């Protein structure tokens, strides 16, 4: 999208906007806000995010400090299940769904419980850490965390676009 082009549903082109979103996490959060408003017709608002106190409480419960990108994302849109949980499930901070297991902070589940996405605990000190995926194999001894995206913010953009395709109606 060209700079200065009005942000309307008529002028929101997902492909170039998503490419721009890959530049850094602030671009990803702008894409998220624009996508919610222009593509899905429901902008982010004060009720979309999780309150900072709730994030700190969950960090204390988990015994880990969440990366900046994770805190920013959940503060911006952590309650917008319509954006991120139509097919698979983004785990809630408020609902205490997010958890640490198998050496990773688990943030998302595939709808049938086959795959889990997370951030390796050794990467939790990074501002915008890589996301990994663990596929459910019949032989659990063969399961390994595999790279998914280079950053959490990039994963958010992928999940947003994917989940919009799974929206009912």
ZADO-1210 file (C-alpha; in nm, 4 decimals, padded with zeros to 6 digits):
<atoms>
<atom x="00.0000" y="00.0000" z="00.0000" code="UNK" pos="1"/>
<atom x="00.1336" y="00.3420" z="-00.0890" code="UNK" pos="2"/>
<atom x="00.2068" y="00.5871" z="00.1878" code="UNK" pos="3"/>
<atom x="-00.0762" y="00.8312" z="00.2277" code="UNK" pos="4"/>
<atom x="-00.3377" y="00.5978" z="00.0794" code="UNK" pos="5"/>
<atom x="-00.6530" y="00.6097" z="00.2933" code="UNK" pos="6"/>
<atom x="-00.7051" y="00.3084" z="00.5165" code="UNK" pos="7"/>
<atom x="-01.0393" y="00.1732" z="00.4066" code="UNK" pos="8"/>
<atom x="-01.1632" y="-00.1719" z="00.3174" code="UNK" pos="9"/>
<atom x="-01.1309" y="-00.0645" z="-00.0470" code="UNK" pos="10"/>
<atom x="-00.7609" y="00.0151" z="-00.0010" code="UNK" pos="11"/>
<atom x="-00.6459" y="-00.2681" z="00.2223" code="UNK" pos="12"/>
<atom x="-00.4433" y="-00.5137" z="00.0165" code="UNK" pos="13"/>
<atom x="-00.3445" y="-00.8042" z="00.2396" code="UNK" pos="14"/>
<atom x="-00.0351" y="-00.9234" z="00.0494" code="UNK" pos="15"/>
<atom x="00.1686" y="-00.6005" z="00.0506" code="UNK" pos="16"/>
<atom x="00.0413" y="-00.5076" z="00.3956" code="UNK" pos="17"/>
<atom x="00.1520" y="-00.8474" z="00.5305" code="UNK" pos="18"/>
<atom x="00.4919" y="-00.8105" z="00.3637" code="UNK" pos="19"/>
<atom x="00.5343" y="-00.4752" z="00.5351" code="UNK" pos="20"/>
<atom x="00.4262" y="-00.6322" z="00.8646" code="UNK" pos="21"/>
<atom x="00.7249" y="-00.8680" z="00.8447" code="UNK" pos="22"/>
<atom x="00.9698" y="-00.5775" z="00.8840" code="UNK" pos="23"/>
<atom x="00.9461" y="-00.5495" z="01.2633" code="UNK" pos="24"/>
<atom x="00.7019" y="-00.5932" z="01.5458" code="UNK" pos="25"/>
<atom x="00.5643" y="-00.2388" z="01.5419" code="UNK" pos="26"/>
<atom x="00.4783" y="-00.2972" z="01.1740" code="UNK" pos="27"/>
<atom x="00.3165" y="-00.6277" z="01.2716" code="UNK" pos="28"/>
<atom x="00.1011" y="-00.4541" z="01.5355" code="UNK" pos="29"/>
<atom x="-00.0032" y="-00.1872" z="01.2812" code="UNK" pos="30"/>
<atom x="-00.0992" y="-00.4655" z="01.0405" code="UNK" pos="31"/>
<atom x="-00.2988" y="-00.6350" z="01.3151" code="UNK" pos="32"/>
<atom x="-00.4917" y="-00.3160" z="01.3916" code="UNK" pos="33"/>
<atom x="-00.5527" y="-00.2360" z="01.0241" code="UNK" pos="34"/>
<atom x="-00.6532" y="-00.5944" z="00.9440" code="UNK" pos="35"/>
<atom x="-00.9009" y="-00.6058" z="01.2319" code="UNK" pos="36"/>
<atom x="-01.0603" y="-00.2792" z="01.1221" code="UNK" pos="37"/>
<atom x="-01.0419" y="-00.2905" z="00.7432" code="UNK" pos="38"/>
<atom x="-01.0639" y="-00.6598" z="00.6634" code="UNK" pos="39"/>
<atom x="-01.2783" y="-00.7879" z="00.9483" code="UNK" pos="40"/>
<atom x="-01.4784" y="-00.4723" z="01.0241" code="UNK" pos="41"/>
<atom x="-01.4180" y="-00.4661" z="01.3999" code="UNK" pos="42"/>
<atom x="-01.1317" y="-00.2408" z="01.5087" code="UNK" pos="43"/>
<atom x="-00.9180" y="-00.3048" z="01.8118" code="UNK" pos="44"/>
<atom x="-01.0407" y="-00.1087" z="02.1115" code="UNK" pos="45"/>
<atom x="-00.9877" y="-00.0819" z="02.4868" code="UNK" pos="46"/>
<atom x="-01.1568" y="-00.4196" z="02.5419" code="UNK" pos="47"/>
<atom x="-00.9374" y="-00.6027" z="02.2883" code="UNK" pos="48"/>
<atom x="-00.6311" y="-00.6369" z="02.5066" code="UNK" pos="49"/>
<atom x="-00.5331" y="-00.7846" z="02.8377" code="UNK" pos="50"/>
<atom x="-00.4599" y="-00.5414" z="03.1198" code="UNK" pos="51"/>
<atom x="-00.0956" y="-00.5022" z="03.2305" code="UNK" pos="52"/>
<atom x="-00.1820" y="-00.6261" z="03.5826" code="UNK" pos="53"/>
<atom x="-00.3272" y="-00.9437" z="03.4335" code="UNK" pos="54"/>
<atom x="-00.0122" y="-00.9995" z="03.2286" code="UNK" pos="55"/>
<atom x="00.2082" y="-00.9506" z="03.5362" code="UNK" pos="56"/>
<atom x="-00.0108" y="-01.1896" z="03.7361" code="UNK" pos="57"/>
<atom x="00.0233" y="-01.4575" z="03.4686" code="UNK" pos="58"/>
<atom x="00.3988" y="-01.4060" z="03.4531" code="UNK" pos="59"/>
<atom x="00.4161" y="-01.4602" z="03.8288" code="UNK" pos="60"/>
<atom x="00.1996" y="-01.7735" z="03.8010" code="UNK" pos="61"/>
<atom x="00.4196" y="-01.9112" z="03.5219" code="UNK" pos="62"/>
<atom x="00.7428" y="-01.8119" z="03.6928" code="UNK" pos="63"/>
<atom x="00.8734" y="-01.6482" z="03.3744" code="UNK" pos="64"/>
<atom x="00.8959" y="-01.2987" z="03.2310" code="UNK" pos="65"/>
<atom x="00.7195" y="-01.2878" z="02.8973" code="UNK" pos="66"/>
<atom x="00.9114" y="-01.1398" z="02.6047" code="UNK" pos="67"/>
<atom x="00.8254" y="-00.7805" z="02.5157" code="UNK" pos="68"/>
<atom x="00.6548" y="-00.8854" z="02.1922" code="UNK" pos="69"/>
<atom x="00.4282" y="-01.1287" z="02.3771" code="UNK" pos="70"/>
<atom x="00.3337" y="-00.8680" z="02.6386" code="UNK" pos="71"/>
<atom x="00.2683" y="-00.6073" z="02.3676" code="UNK" pos="72"/>
<atom x="00.0560" y="-00.8441" z="02.1612" code="UNK" pos="73"/>
<atom x="-00.1588" y="-00.9629" z="02.4507" code="UNK" pos="74"/>
<atom x="-00.1976" y="-00.6022" z="02.5680" code="UNK" pos="75"/>
<atom x="-00.3180" y="-00.5032" z="02.2219" code="UNK" pos="76"/>
<atom x="-00.5372" y="-00.7971" z="02.1169" code="UNK" pos="77"/>
<atom x="-00.5158" y="-01.0783" z="02.3726" code="UNK" pos="78"/>
<atom x="-00.8930" y="-01.0898" z="02.4192" code="UNK" pos="79"/>
<atom x="-00.9799" y="-01.0930" z="02.0489" code="UNK" pos="80"/>
<atom x="-01.0545" y="-01.4639" z="02.0129" code="UNK" pos="81"/>
<atom x="-01.2432" y="-01.3839" z="01.6906" code="UNK" pos="82"/>
<atom x="-00.9084" y="-01.2931" z="01.5358" code="UNK" pos="83"/>
<atom x="-00.6972" y="-01.5809" z="01.6625" code="UNK" pos="84"/>
<atom x="-00.9111" y="-01.8782" z="01.7652" code="UNK" pos="85"/>
<atom x="-01.1490" y="-01.9680" z="01.4830" code="UNK" pos="86"/>
<atom x="-00.9738" y="-02.2945" z="01.3954" code="UNK" pos="87"/>
<atom x="-00.6785" y="-02.3362" z="01.6268" code="UNK" pos="88"/>
<atom x="-00.6557" y="-02.1783" z="01.9715" code="UNK" pos="89"/>
<atom x="-00.4418" y="-01.8908" z="02.0884" code="UNK" pos="90"/>
<atom x="-00.3993" y="-01.9596" z="02.4578" code="UNK" pos="91"/>
<atom x="-00.5401" y="-01.6978" z="02.6901" code="UNK" pos="92"/>
<atom x="-00.3422" y="-01.5199" z="02.9584" code="UNK" pos="93"/>
<atom x="-00.6543" y="-01.4290" z="03.1537" code="UNK" pos="94"/>
<atom x="-00.7962" y="-01.7816" z="03.1302" code="UNK" pos="95"/>
<atom x="-00.4618" y="-01.9161" z="03.2519" code="UNK" pos="96"/>
<atom x="-00.4320" y="-02.1346" z="02.9443" code="UNK" pos="97"/>
<atom x="-00.0762" y="-02.0382" z="02.8513" code="UNK" pos="98"/>
<atom x="00.1710" y="-02.2765" z="03.0145" code="UNK" pos="99"/>
<atom x="00.5303" y="-02.3973" z="03.0197" code="UNK" pos="100"/>
<atom x="00.5964" y="-02.7560" z="02.9084" code="UNK" pos="101"/>
<atom x="00.8616" y="-02.9545" z="02.7236" code="UNK" pos="102"/>
<atom x="01.1112" y="-02.6676" z="02.7434" code="UNK" pos="103"/>
<atom x="00.8802" y="-02.4064" z="02.5910" code="UNK" pos="104"/>
<atom x="00.6189" y="-02.1477" z="02.6768" code="UNK" pos="105"/>
<atom x="00.3136" y="-02.2844" z="02.4959" code="UNK" pos="106"/>
<atom x="00.1012" y="-02.0100" z="02.3359" code="UNK" pos="107"/>
<atom x="-00.1140" y="-02.1920" z="02.0794" code="UNK" pos="108"/>
<atom x="-00.2761" y="-02.5315" z="02.0216" code="UNK" pos="109"/>
<atom x="-00.3967" y="-02.6923" z="01.7026" code="UNK" pos="110"/>
<atom x="-00.7738" y="-02.7530" z="01.7223" code="UNK" pos="111"/>
<atom x="-00.7412" y="-03.1307" z="01.7663" code="UNK" pos="112"/>
<atom x="-00.4466" y="-03.1112" z="02.0021" code="UNK" pos="113"/>
<atom x="-00.2005" y="-03.2479" z="01.7477" code="UNK" pos="114"/>
<atom x="00.0382" y="-02.9494" z="01.7343" code="UNK" pos="115"/>
<atom x="00.1549" y="-02.6908" z="01.9833" code="UNK" pos="116"/>
<atom x="00.3332" y="-02.3651" z="01.9143" code="UNK" pos="117"/>
<atom x="00.5596" y="-02.2018" z="02.1653" code="UNK" pos="118"/>
<atom x="00.8730" y="-02.0137" z="02.2521" code="UNK" pos="119"/>
<atom x="01.1670" y="-02.2111" z="02.3833" code="UNK" pos="120"/>
<atom x="01.2357" y="-02.1126" z="02.7438" code="UNK" pos="121"/>
<atom x="01.5972" y="-02.0394" z="02.6490" code="UNK" pos="122"/>
<atom x="01.4653" y="-01.7650" z="02.4150" code="UNK" pos="123"/>
<atom x="01.2296" y="-01.5952" z="02.6603" code="UNK" pos="124"/>
<atom x="01.4907" y="-01.3250" z="02.7241" code="UNK" pos="125"/>
<atom x="01.4672" y="-01.2067" z="02.3609" code="UNK" pos="126"/>
<atom x="01.2469" y="-00.9078" z="02.2759" code="UNK" pos="127"/>
<atom x="01.0730" y="-01.0835" z="01.9846" code="UNK" pos="128"/>
<atom x="01.1811" y="-01.4483" z="02.0024" code="UNK" pos="129"/>
<atom x="01.1395" y="-01.7211" z="01.7421" code="UNK" pos="130"/>
<atom x="00.8348" y="-01.9457" z="01.7543" code="UNK" pos="131"/>
<atom x="00.8647" y="-02.3222" z="01.7316" code="UNK" pos="132"/>
<atom x="00.6095" y="-02.5960" z="01.6668" code="UNK" pos="133"/>
<atom x="00.5825" y="-02.9454" z="01.8110" code="UNK" pos="134"/>
<atom x="00.3807" y="-03.1885" z="01.6023" code="UNK" pos="135"/>
<atom x="00.2052" y="-03.4748" z="01.7728" code="UNK" pos="136"/>
<atom x="00.3648" y="-03.7951" z="01.6480" code="UNK" pos="137"/>
<atom x="00.2559" y="-04.1474" z="01.7290" code="UNK" pos="138"/>
<atom x="00.6097" y="-04.2132" z="01.8509" code="UNK" pos="139"/>
<atom x="00.6520" y="-03.9383" z="02.1123" code="UNK" pos="140"/>
<atom x="01.0268" y="-04.0076" z="02.1299" code="UNK" pos="141"/>
<atom x="01.0544" y="-03.8682" z="01.7757" code="UNK" pos="142"/>
<atom x="00.8846" y="-03.5356" z="01.8538" code="UNK" pos="143"/>
<atom x="01.1125" y="-03.2331" z="01.8292" code="UNK" pos="144"/>
<atom x="01.0554" y="-02.8621" z="01.8415" code="UNK" pos="145"/>
<atom x="01.0842" y="-02.7375" z="01.4833" code="UNK" pos="146"/>
<atom x="01.1304" y="-02.3750" z="01.3701" code="UNK" pos="147"/>
<atom x="00.8057" y="-02.1978" z="01.2773" code="UNK" pos="148"/>
<atom x="00.8851" y="-01.8265" z="01.2449" code="UNK" pos="149"/>
<atom x="01.1875" y="-01.6114" z="01.3168" code="UNK" pos="150"/>
<atom x="00.9862" y="-01.3908" z="01.5537" code="UNK" pos="151"/>
<atom x="00.6723" y="-01.4023" z="01.7647" code="UNK" pos="152"/>
<atom x="00.5334" y="-01.0972" z="01.5829" code="UNK" pos="153"/>
<atom x="00.5731" y="-01.2772" z="01.2476" code="UNK" pos="154"/>
<atom x="00.3811" y="-01.5740" z="01.3900" code="UNK" pos="155"/>
<atom x="00.1006" y="-01.3402" z="01.4985" code="UNK" pos="156"/>
<atom x="00.0678" y="-01.2081" z="01.1419" code="UNK" pos="157"/>
<atom x="00.0566" y="-01.5634" z="01.0016" code="UNK" pos="158"/>
<atom x="-00.2001" y="-01.6762" z="01.2592" code="UNK" pos="159"/>
<atom x="-00.4165" y="-01.3703" z="01.1963" code="UNK" pos="160"/>
<atom x="-00.4354" y="-01.4258" z="00.8219" code="UNK" pos="161"/>
<atom x="-00.4841" y="-01.8017" z="00.8611" code="UNK" pos="162"/>
<atom x="-00.7571" y="-01.7663" z="01.1230" code="UNK" pos="163"/>
<atom x="-00.9438" y="-01.5073" z="00.9133" code="UNK" pos="164"/>
<atom x="-00.9838" y="-01.7770" z="00.6464" code="UNK" pos="165"/>
<atom x="-01.1481" y="-01.9987" z="00.9081" code="UNK" pos="166"/>
<atom x="-01.4028" y="-01.7430" z="01.0254" code="UNK" pos="167"/>
<atom x="-01.7608" y="-01.8673" z="01.0156" code="UNK" pos="168"/>
<atom x="-01.9979" y="-01.7063" z="00.7690" code="UNK" pos="169"/>
</atoms>
